[in-house]
């Protein structure tokens, strides 16, 4: 079982989708490193699943919304990609 909660949110499960969980897990385990949209999709999508790179915006946006005040941990780097940068 994959579960994400935040201590400052009363340890309530954030209810991430499997794909949001994989994005967060991948970025967090590679803290500080910048990944392009293409790299994120390659590393987090299941085999034989094809998604347009622009869809990553939707998933990152949803992930940030669920992270609430901790949303700044998923940082956008203009023209480069995303990285995990905890507060």
N, C-alpha and C positions, 0 to 999 in steps of 0.2 A: 504494500500500500504506500502511495506517495502522498504526503501531507505537508503543507506549508502553513505555518502560523507565525504571528509576530507577537513578541512578548508585550509590546506597548499596546496591542489590540486585544489583550486578555487571552492570548493563546487561542483565539478563534481561528478555525480552519478557513483559509482564504478561498477555498473552492476553485482552485486553478484547474483548467482543462489539462489533459495530458500533454498537449503541445506547449502550453504556457509553462507547465512544470519543467519540461525538457529544456526550454529556452532559459529559464531562470537557473536551473541546475547547471547547465553548460556554462553560462556566463559566470556564475558564482565559483565554479571549480576552476575557471581560467581567469580569475580576478585580475583586473587591470589591463588585460589584453583586449585589443580592439578587433572585432569581427565584422566583416561586411555582411550585408543581407544574404548574399550567395553562400558565404561560409556558414552562417547560422542555419540556413535551410539545409545545407549539406550535412551538417553535424547533428541536427535535431529531428529531421524528418525520417519516418520509417522508410524502408526500402520500397521502391516502386511507387512512391507517392510523389506526384508532381504538383507543385504549387508555384504560382507566380511570385516573383521576388517582392512585388509591391504588397502582397498579403502580409508580409512580416510587420508592416506598420500597424495593421489591425491587431495583430496578436500582441505586439509590444504595448500598444495603447491600452488594451484590455488588461494586460499584466500590470501595468503601472496603476491603473484605476483600482485594481484589487489590492495592490501594495499600499495604497493610501499615502500616508506621510513618508513612507519609505520608498516611494516611487523614484526618487532621485538616485537610488542605487543603480538603476538601469539607465545609464547615460548615453545620449545620442552624441556622436562625434560627427559633425557636418562633413559630408562627402566621403566618409570613411566607414561608419557603421555604428556598432554599439559595444559597450563594455559595462562590466559590473564594477561599481565604485561605491562601496558601502560608506555610510556617514561616519 
